Amino acid sequence: MPETNHEFALGIDIGGSHITASVVNVEEKRRLAETTCKIYLDPKQEASAILSIWTDCIRQCLDKFGDQPLIGIGISIPGPANYEKGISELLGNDKYEKLFGLDLRNYLHLNFKGRVDDSSKIRFINDANSFLVGEAWIKDLKQANIVAITLGTGIGSGFMRDGEMVNSGHGVPERGEVFNLPFKNRWSEDYISTRWFLKTYHDRFGVKAKNVKEIADQALTSSKVRDLFEEFGLNLGAFLAPILREFGAESLIFGGNVSKAYPLFREGFESSFNEKLPMVYFSDDTEGASIVGAVKHMLTSHFDAGPKRLTKQFLLPIEESREKEQSSYDVYPSFELTSGLIETGYLSLAKELAGHTQVCIDGYQGVDWEGFIQNLTMALDTLNIPCICFNMSSAYKNDVEIDAMVSPYLGGEDPVFGKLYPGDLNDFLDTTKLNSIQPTKNCLSILYGTGSALSNWNSELIYIDMPKNEIQYRSRAGGVLNLGMNHVLPPKKQYKRMFFVDWPVLNKHKQKILRSIDYMIDGQYLDTISWCNSSTLLQGLEQITSNVFRVRPWFESGVWGGDWIKNHIGGLNTEVVNYAWSFEFIVPENGVIFSQKGSRLEISFDTLMYFDNKAVLGDAAAVFGTDFPIRFDFLDTFDGGNLSLQCHPSPEFIKNEFSEPFTQDETYYMLDAAPDAKVYLGFNEDIDPNAFHEALKESEHKATPMDVEKYVQVHPAKKHDLFLIPHGTIHCSGKNGMVLEISSTPYIYTFKMYDWMRKDLDGNNRPLNISRAMKNLDFTCKGASVKTEYISKQIMIDQGERWKIWRLTTHAKHFYEVFRFEFDDRLAIQNKHQCHVLSLVEGDKIKIVTEGRSMIVHYAETFVVPAAAQRYELINLGSTSVKVIQSSVKPEYK
């Protein structure tokens, strides 16, 4: 047995037709020969057969080693592969093609979890890179620029600069790979490989050779065979010389079986170098160096993944509180299902999948796929259900192709705006790669990742949904990838790409597959899940699209944010600087929570629209399709600051520039207001557009304050006032107001012109859009017309003994209308084939009854009555009169 005071790791070398496993003594930088196990195999076998041989080899090695602890596993494997994730991507060379897309890390961790408890300590490295790392470590090479070339079945390569492997940058081919570089109007491996030797030998001598060694043995007595090696050397030199020169290689290490014939091709190779040849080294043990190098790579890899979400906001509890009935604003409103079942935990899902042979697990952006699949497969393992997992990410086009495809929609260097991508998820996929991911035999095959439903697998379909707020929290922690990408963008750039490319694409995909989903999973939890089957999902959607419900609001801090939300809404983390927004009802962002016997499952609101947009929108569905037209949100400036001076684009501008079907028309309803609250709205009568433009530019250029009131009117704001802000209107809310913003749904198209010389919460300048604003500003909104046309008139249109209905006039440009219901006891409303969005703006609490179901709503809560409900009744449960704001699409918009 080895000495117990040393550290040991398992090293594995995957060759074209074999696997070798050895335990490595880390301190001595050598593998333990007595533990080595090598097994040859047919690389064209089924995935399950190959993996079975691999696991047998590893077990034999570990059996020889005994029970001493291992600090990790390093695996050298030929490319292409996703080495970070441990996904095989070999394709097109008849070797290991059945492994394409297979999650090797998960498989190895599942099978050897007793020896390595943390899957992050199983690391993968390209075989040529591992050879270079191993040789440099063993030989203690100190040169700055080192290149390793392995000559065997193909040509492998590795590049090291200052002790670090490099896969890109000056003088380094993409991914550090040379096998796929052009050479003599073909590819390098057509001339530099065992294949070239065997084919050329057969063409010239009419005889088949078993291997290069057989040919090399003949070179001792045949000048024509020696000429063959001379030609190989010339090709190798002609190909490598410019690459080595560009990289500035000081050392060159040769490995692989063909390199043993170097004396036969040395002269031809070295003749290609007009300048000094790099110092040439040869490996005594290519395989051993690769095994040692794989372990070295594992040792130096970073294991700390960091937090998975970056926010102070609480995660939605998976179980409802058992405490007494909610007595005030509920930050986690739910819709109780009357049938079906919501399950929790991975074990319950694993039991549901028992007996299946194929499963596809699709999902939205932001899913923690690695954590999810590890938890699921561990649960399957406890049930003794063997499984092999394939990762859908292997089916995507490469980063370069995807970047080129989507870049026209990303707005260049614009920090905020792009243009909605018009295509679908198929645009991102490589059909050949997708079709190459095939289920294996003899166990459960799982294909997981966004887009899995597009495979040709005949399988159950699971879908993992993700709330938009959680996606953004995970994005801020660096845990989210944009669609088809392998590198993480900074959060703001990532959000822009998500908004304009990823989310439109994924929404279309979800809509197409919705009724094919067999199981829906809520993916926001880190160590558990909640899920339901399709019957529960569809019944729940049917119920919610005909009855009153609330969406789950979410809350964000901002540079101008205040304290009203902190002081009036419980259940939030108060250890934040402020709350600027509450996304009360913004369909592209919010979700709805189903609950059943205390268990919660959240799905995105747009799922309702894809299920039955006509039931939700009624007559308005003919105009808006699956886009929900109205949003409600809070803007809190109590003890905060002014919003930025801003306007929104015209319908033509937003369509042409951003591809949005309708624009961002707004109103400000004052839910609450301090005595000094005000709203900036409209221009002064004497406005000079050119002078105003110059003042804005000067302020931005010189970073000096601007006298806003010289150009813009200021209006006192009282509780229950409504200010009208159609597109093109200059406006902003002032300090000490609590605004219920009733608006059309587009919600990021704000052209800021002046921001009171503030930095954002990270200390950076907030981007201004003066040029775009000037193209959209309505300079006829000025003088006395502002009060008559842009401040709502509140007209009583109906009343009874203890109730009144007020129409709050909106601008002609608004496609929605606003009413206020005031009553002491109860009020029945017919929705006239329109969806109603409502908020309790005064009073303690009310009950809303639709089709025999009821919901309690508290002060400041927003709720929705779909068109399919037809009628609803509002019942006052408090001791004082109540006021309810209601908005819907104007009847003429059908």
N, C-alpha and C positions, 0 to 999 in steps of 0.2 A: 504493500500500500504506500502511496506517496506521503511525504511528510505533511502533518496536519497544520504546521505553522505557516504554510504557504497559501496564497489565494489561487483558485482555479476557476477556469471558465471552459465552456464547451465551444469548440470551433468546428464548423461544418463547411465543407467545400462541395458544391454541387457542380459536377462536370456534365459534359454533353451526354455521357452514357454511364455515369456512376455517381455515387455519393460516398464521401469519406468523412468520418467523424472522429475527432480526437479531443481529449481533454488537454488544455494548455496550462502549463505552469506560468502564471503571469509574471512573477518576479524574474524567472530565468528566461523568459521569452522563447519558450520552446514547447513543442507538443510532446506529450507522453506517448512514446511509441507503443508501449504495452497496452494502451487503451484504444489504439486505432482500430477502426472497423471500416472496411471498404467493400461496397457491394455494387456490382455492375447491373444495369437494368436496360430495358427497352424504353426509350423516352417517348415512344409513340403510344404507350398504353393509356388506358383510362386514368383519370386523375386519382381515383380511389386506389388503384393498383400501385401507382407511383408513390403515393403518400404512404401506403402500407409498407413498401420497401424502405422508404426513408425512416419511418418510425422504428422499424425493426433494426436498422443500422444504428440509430441513435441509442436505442435501448441496449443493444449489445455493447456499445461503447461505455455507457453508463454502468452497466452491470460489471464490466471489467474495472471500472474506477471505484465502485463502492458507494457508500452513503455520504461521503464528504460533501459539504455545501458547495454550490456553484454561485458565482456572482453574476452570471448572465450567459447568454448564448450569442455568438457571432456567426453570421452565415454569409459565405461568399457564394454568389449566384450570378450566372451570366445575364446580361441585359438583352433587350430592354426590360426594365422593371421599375416599379415605384418603390424605391429602396426605403424611403421614409416610412411608408405604410406597410411595406412587406407584401406587395402585390406583384405576382408574376405577370409579365406582359410579353413573353416570348411568342412570336407569331411569324410564320412564313419560312421556317427553316426545318420543319418536320421534327423538331425536338421540343418536347414538353408543351406542345400546343394545347393539349387538353387541360393544362394548368392555367391557361390564359384567364386573367382576372381573378385568380384564386387568392384568397387572403391567407397567406402562409403564416403570418405572425399569429393570427387567431388560432389556426389549426395547431401550430406547435405549442402555443401556450395551453390550449385545451388538453393536449396530450401529455404535456410535461409540466403541468402546473405544480406538481409536487416537488419539482427540482428548481423551478424559477417561478416565484410567486407573482412577480410584476411583469406584465407583458411588454412594458416599455424597455425592459432589459434584454429583449430579443431584438437584435438589430441586424440589418441587411446591408450589404455593400457589393458593388460590382466586382466580379471576379478579378478583373485586371487591376482595379483599384486596390482590392485587398492584397493582391500579390505585391503591389508597389508599397503599400503601407507596411506589410510584413517584412519585406526585404530591407526597407529603410530603417525599420525598428531593430531588426536582427543585426544588420550590419552597422547600425548607428551612423548612417550617412548624414552629413552636415551640409551638403551642397544646397544652394538656394533653389535651383530648378532641376527637378528630376523627372524623367519619363520612364515608364515601364511599358514594355511591349510583350505580350504573350503570343506565341506562334504555335497554333495547333489546328483545331477544327476550323477556326477563323482567326482573325487578328484582334486581340484585346488590347486596350490601352488605358493608361492612367497617368495623370499629370499632378505633380506635387510642387507647390511653391512655398518656401519657408516653412516646411514641415506640415503644411495643410493641403489636403486634396482639393483641387480646383476643377470645376466642371464647366466653367465659362470664363469669359474675360479675354484679355489680350493674349493672342496666340494659342488659345485653347478651343478646340472644336466643340460644338454643341454637345453638352453632357459629357465632355471629355472622351467622346467615342470617335474612332477613326474607321471602324469596320464599314460604315455606310457612306464614306466619302467617295466622290467620283475619282476614277483613275482610268486613263486610256479609254475614254468614252464608255466605260462601264463602271463597276464598283470595285473598291479595293480588294474585297474578299474574293472577287473573281480571279485575282492574280496572286493574292497572298493568303494561302490557306492550304490545308491538307487536300481539300477538293481539287485545287489547281494542280498539285503534284500528281495525284492519282489520274486525273483526266488527261493531263499533258503526257504523262508516261504512257498511258494506254493509246493515245492518238499517235504517238511517235514509234512505239515499239509493238503495238498490237497485243499487248499482254496486260492483264489486270494485276495490280499490286495490292497487297493487303494494307500496307501502311507506308509511311515515309521512311521508316527505318529499313524496310526491305529494299527500297530504292537506294538509300544511302549506302547500304552494304555493297551494292553493285558498282557504285561510283569508284570504289577502290580499284576496279579492273577495267572500267569502261569510260573512255573519254567522252562519249556521247551522253552518258548519264551525268558525268561531271558538268557538261555544258548545261544540262537541265538545272542544276543547282546554281551555276553561274548566272543563268537567266533569272532565276528566282531572286538572287542577291541584287541584281541590277534593278529589278522591279521594286524590291523592298527599299533599296536606297533611293531610287527616284521618287518613291512615294513618301518616305519618311523624312528625307533631308529638309525639304522646305518647312515641314511641320516642326521639326526640332529647332530649325533656325529661327522660325517665327516665335517660338516659345522661349528661346534662349536656353535650351537644355544644356546643362553642365554634365549630367550623368544620364546614361541610358542603361536600363536593366532589361535583359532578355530572359524570358521564361517560356515554358511550354515545350512539348516534345520536339517540335521542329527546330527549336533553337539549339538542340544538341548537335545538329548538323552544321552549326555555324562555320567550322573550318572549311566546309565545302562551298559556302556561299559568301564567305567573308570578303574575298577580293572584289567580287562584283558589288557587294553592299558598300564597302568603304570607298570605292572609286567614285561614288556619287557625291562625296563631300569634298568641295573645293577648299573649304576652310578647315579649321581644326575639328576633328571628330570628337564628340563628347566622350568622356570616359565610359567605357563599356564594361558592365558587370554581367555575370551569369549566375543564375540561381542554381544552387545545388539540389534544391527540392522545391519545385514550383508549387506543388500541392501543399506542402508544409508551410511555405511562406504565406499562401493564401489563407490557410487556416489560422495561423498566428496573426495575420493582418486583420482578419475578420474579428478576432477577439480584441485586438488593439482598437479597432473602430468602435466596437461596442463599449469599451472602457472610456473612450473619449467623447461618446455621444452624450447629449444633454437629456437627462431623464425627467427633469422638472417641467411639467406641462403648464404650470401656473393655474390661476383661477379660470373657471369656464364661463363665468359671467362677471361683468364689471358694472356694478350698480349698487346703490343702497336700497333699491326697491325690493320688497319681499317677493318671494316666489309664491305663486298661487298655491295654497294648501290643497293637497290632493283629497283630503277628507274635509267635509263641512263640520263646522263647530257644533258641538252638542249643547251649547249654552242656550239660554233663553232667546226668544225671537229678537231679531235685529230691531233696534230702537231708533236708529238714525241711518244716515247715508251708508250704504253697503258697497264696499269697494270690490266685493266678489259676488255679484248677483248671479243667480243660477236659475235655470229652467228645469223644474222637476219632471222627469219622465214618468208616465203612468204605465208604461210597459217596457219590456226589454230588461237588459242587465248591463251595468258598467262594472267591469272587472278591474282589479289593480294587481300589479306585480308581474314580474317576468315568468314566475313559475306557472301562473294560471294560463299565460299565453303559450308557454311550452307545452302544457297539457293539451291545449286546443290544437296544436300543430302535430301532435303525435299521430302517426299513421299516414301522414302526408309524405310524399317523396320529393315534391318540388314546392318552393315558396318564393315569391317575389315580394320584396319589401321596398316600396317606393316611398317618397316623402319630400317635404318642402325643404327649402334652404334653412341652414342653421341646426339641423339635426346632429347630435353628437353620435355619428355613426359608429365610431370605434367603441365608445362606451356602450352603446345600445347592443351591438352585435356581440360584444364580450359578455354582457349580462345575459342575453338571450341564450347564447350557446352554453354558458355555464349552467343555466336552468335546464336546458335540454340534456346536458351531461348528467345532472342529478337524476334524470329519468331514464338514463342509459339509452338515450337516443343519439346515435352517431350522426354527425352532420359535417358538411363541407360548405364553406361560404365563399362566394364570389363577389367582388366589389365592382359596382357599376361604373366607377370612375374610369376604369380601363377602357370603356367603350367610347369615351369622348375624344374628339379631335384634340390635337395638341394646343398648347397655350398660344403659340404663334398664329395658328389658323384662326382660333377663336378671337384673339385680340384684333386681328385684321377684319374679321367679320362684324364685330360689334363696335369698333372704334368710331365709325361715322355717327353713332348714336350717343356718344359720351361727351360731346361738347368740347372736345379738346382740353384746354387748360382751364375752362370755366369751372370754378369750384363748386357750383351748385347744380347747374342745369345741363341736361342732355335732351334727347329726343326718344320717345317711346319706341322700342324695338318692335318691328311688325311681324317677325317670324315666330317659329315655335321651337319646341325642344328638340325636334329631329334635326334642326340646323346644327346643333352642337355635337351630334353623334357621328361616329364613323361606322357606317353600316357593316363593313367587313369585321371590325373589332367587335361590334355588338353581336353579330351572328356567330362569332368565335367563342363567346361565353356560353357554354353548354353544360347542362346538369350532368352529374356523374351518376354512376350506378352504385347500388348496394348501400346507400345511406341517403339521408335527407340532404338535398341540395338547396342552398339558400342564395339567392341573388339579391343583394341589398344596395341601396343608393338611389339618388334621384334619377328618375327615368326608367327604373327597372320594369315598369309596366309595358314599356315599348319593346321588350325582348320577345322572342318567339317561344318562350317557355309556356307550357300548358300547366299552369300552377294557380294556387291560391294567391290572392293579391292583398297585401297589407299596405296601408298608407299611414305615414306618420305626419301629422300636422304640427305646425309650430306657430305660436303667436308672434306677431311682428315685433312687439316690445322685447320679447326674449331674444329674437334674432339680433336685435340691435345691441342688447346687453352683451351677448356673446361676441358680437362683432367688435365691440369696444375692448374685449379681453383678448382679441386676436384669434378667436376660435372658429371663425367662419370663413369659408372660401366662396368666392364668386363662382358662378356657374361654369364648370369645366376648367377652373383654374387650379394650379398646384401651389401657388404662392399667395400669401395674405396681403391685401392692400390696406393702407391706413384707413381708419374707420370712416372718415368723411368721403374719401374717394370710393370706398367700398359701398357706402350707402347710396351714392349717386348711381353707381353701376347696378346695385340691387333695384333701385327705384325704376330706372329707365330700361333695364335689360332683363335682369333675372326675374323679378316679380311678374311682369307682364307675361313672360314665357311660362313660368311655373303656374300662373293662374289659368292660362289656356290649357295646360296639361291636366291640371286638377279637374277642370270642367269636363274635359273629354273622358276621363276615366272614372268619374265620380260613381256612376251606377254600376261599375265593374268591381268596386272595392268590396272585399269580403270582410275586412277588419279595419277599423279606424283606431289609431293610437294617438294619444296626446303626448308629444315628445318633449315637453318643456322641463320635465323632471330629470334630475341628474342620476339618481340611483334606482328609480322605479318608474313605472308607467301606469297609466290608466287606459283602458281600451274597451271597445264594444264590437259586436258583430254587425254585419250590414243590415240585418233586420232591425236591430235597436237604433242604428243610425238613421235609417230611412223613416222609421216611425217617428223618431224624435224630430226630424226635419219637417215631416208632415204636420206634426202638432204645433211646432213653433211658428210655422209660416201662416198659421190661422189664429194665433192667440197673442196676447200682449206679452212682451218680454223686454229685458234690458240686456245690453251688451256689457262686457267687462271694460270699464274705463281704465285708462292708465295715465300716469302723471309724470311730468318732466320738469326739471329746473331750467331756468333761463336767466340771462343777464338782467332782464327787467322784472323778474318774477317777484311775487309778494308773499303775504302770510295769511290771506283769507282762507285758502284751502287747508293750510296747516291747522288753523284755528277752528274750522267748521267741519272738516271731514276726518273721521277717525279711521284707524286701521292702517295708516300710512306711516312710514318711517319719518320721524320728525328731525332726524339727524342729517338734514340736508340744508343747503344754503337757502332754498326757497322752493316754491312750486309756481312755475310760470304758466303751465298748461295742464288741463285735464282733457284727454282725448275721450270725451263723453260718448261720441257716436261718429266715428270717422271710419266708414266701412272698409276702406283698404287697410286699415290698421287694427281695428278691434276684432275681438272674438266673442263667441257666445259660449256660455258654460252650461252643459247638461249636467244634471245631478240625479242620482238614483240611490236611494238608501244610504245617503251620506257620502257616496263617492262622486268625484267630479271628473269631467272630461271636457276640455275646451277645444272648439273647432273655430276656424276663421269664419267671420260673418259671410264672406263671399260664397261659402259653401251653400248657404241658404239661397243665394241668388242663382247659383248654378243648378240647384235642385228644382226650384220653381220660382223664377223671377216674376211671373204673372201673379202668383199668389201673394208675393210680397208687395209688388208695386201697383198691381191693378192696371188701370188704363195707362199709367205712365210707362209701363214696360214697353209699349210700342215705340216710344221715343228713346228711352234710356237703355233698353236691352237688359244686360246683366250688370250695368253700372248703376249703383245706388246714387240718386241725385243730390241728397241733402245731408249736411253734417251739422252736428252740434258740438261745440267745444268751449271750454272755459279759458279766459285770459285773466290772470290774477296779477294786478299791479298794486294791491294794498300794501303800503309801506315799501313798494318797489320803485319802479321807474316807468318812464314813457316807453311805449313800443317804438320801433323805428318808424320814421316817416316813409310811407310806402304807397304803392298802388298795385293793381293786378291787370293782367293782359286782356286785350279785347278777344272776342271769340275767334276772329280771323288770325290774330297773332298766335294764340295758344295752339291753334290747330296747325298752322304752318310751321311754327318753330319747334313745338314740342309734341305734336300729333295727338293732343288731347281732344276729345270730341266736344267738350263744352268747358266754359271758363270758370274762373273763381270769383263769383259775385258774392258779396258778403253783407251782413248786417251786424250791428252791435246792439244786443239787448242788455240793458243794465240790470243784472241780477241784484247787485248791491252797489252802493256808491257812498263815499265819504262826502262831507259838505264841499270839499274843494276838488272833487272829481271833475274831469273834463275830457272832451274828445276833440282831437284835431280833425277837421273835416272841411274840404273845399277851399278854394282860393279866395283871397281878398278881391274886391271889385277891380282894383287897379293893377292886377297881376300882369307882369311883363314876362312872358315865357322865356325869352332870351336872358333877361336879367336873372331870373330864377335859376336857369340852367347854369349860368356862369357862377352864381353864388354856391351852388352845389359842388361844381368842379373845384372851385377855389378852396372850399372847406375840405374836400377830400385830399387835394394836392398838398395843401399847407397844414393839414391836420389842425384846423382852427374852428371854433364854434361858429354856427350860422344863426342869425336872427330868424328863427322859423316863423314867428308871428308877424313878421314883416310881409310874409307871402301867404300864410295859411291861416284860416279862421279857427278860432278856439271857441267851443261851446260848452257851457256847464252841463254836466251829466247827472241826472237824478235817477233814482231807482225806478225801474219799469219804463224808462225812455227807450226808444228804438231808433238807431241811426242807420241810414241807408247808404250802402257802399257798393254800388255797381262797379263793374270793371272801368278802369281809367280814373277812378276817384282818388284823389290824394287824401290820406287819412292816417291816424294812429290813435290808439287809446292812451290817455294820459295816466298819471299816477293816481292811486287810490280808487281804482274802479275794479269791480268784478264783472267781467263781460261774459255773457252767454252769447257766443258767436254763432249765429244761425246763417248758414252759408251753403253754396253749392259745394259739391264734394271735393273737387281739386283743392289741394291744401298746401302745396309747397311753392306755388308760383307767385311769390311775393317779391316785388322789385323794390328793394330798399334804396332810398336816396340819401338819407341822413340818419345817423344813429347816435347822436348826442355825444360823440367822441368817446364811445365806450369800446372796451375789449370784451371778447366773449369770456365764458367762465374758465377757459384754459389760458387766458391772457393773450389771445390772438385777435387780430383785426377781424371784424365781421365783414364779409364781402358785401359791397354795394353794387347796385345795378342801375346806375344813373342813366346810361345810354338807353337801355331797354325801357326804363320808366318814361323817359322823354318821348319815346315812340308811342306810348300808350296813354299818357296823361290826357284827361279831358279838361281843357282850360275853360270850357263853357260852364263848368261847375264852379261858380264864383258869385260873390256878392250876395244880394238878397235872395237869389234863387236857391241858395243852399238851404236856408231855413224852410222854404216852401216846398222844395222837391226832394231834399235829402234827409229831412228829419220827419219821421213817420207821424201821420195823423191817426189818432186812436178814436175810432168811430164805433159806437154801440150799434150792433145790427140786429140783436134779438135779446129778449129778456123775459123772465118769468118772475114769480113771486120772490124766489130766493136765489136767482141766478141771472147772469148777464153774459153775453158773448160780444166781444169787441173784435173788430177788424183793425189790424195794425197795418196801415197802407205800406206797400213796398213800391219800389221804383219800377217803371215800365220795363226796364232791362232785366229785372229779376224774373226767373221762371217759377219761383215758389212764392207762396203767400203765407202770412202769419196771422194767427188769431190768439186771443186770450180768453180763456174760460174762467169766470169768477162765480163761485157758488158757495152756499152755506151747507147744503145737505148732499145733493146728488145731481148728476146731469147726464143725460143719455145723448150719445152722439152717433150719427150715421156718417160713415166715412166716404160714401159715394164713389166707391171703386178706386180710392186713393189710399196710399200708405200715409199714416200720420206719425210724425215724430214729435214728442211732447216732453215737457220738463215742468216739474212742480217748482214754481218760482216764488211762491208765498204760501205759508201754511206748514203744518207739522207733517202730516202724512195722509195719504188717500189710498183707497182700494180701487183697482181697475178690474172690471169683470168682462171677459170675452168668452162666448160659447161655453159657459159653464165653468170656466177656469178663472182664477183671480190672482192678482199680484198686489202686494203692498209696496207703495212707493213713498219715499221720504223726501223731505225738502232738498232741492237741488239735484235730485236724480232725474236722469233722462230715460225715457222709455219709448217703445215703438209698438204701434198697433198696425199689423199688416192689412193690406186691402182685403184679403180673403176673410178677415174677421167680420166685415160688413158693418157691425155696430159694436159699441162698447159703452159701458156705464162707469162714470167716475163717482166715487162715494167718499165724502169727507169723513175721516176718522179723527179729526182734531176738534178743538173747542173754538177755533176761530175760522173765519172765511178763508178760502184758498184761492190761489190764482195758478192757472196752468197755461203755459205757452204751447201752442200747437202750430206746426208748419207742415205743408204738403205742397205738391206740385199744383200750379194753377190749372184749373179745368181745361183751359184752352190748349195746354201742352199735352196733346193726346196723339 
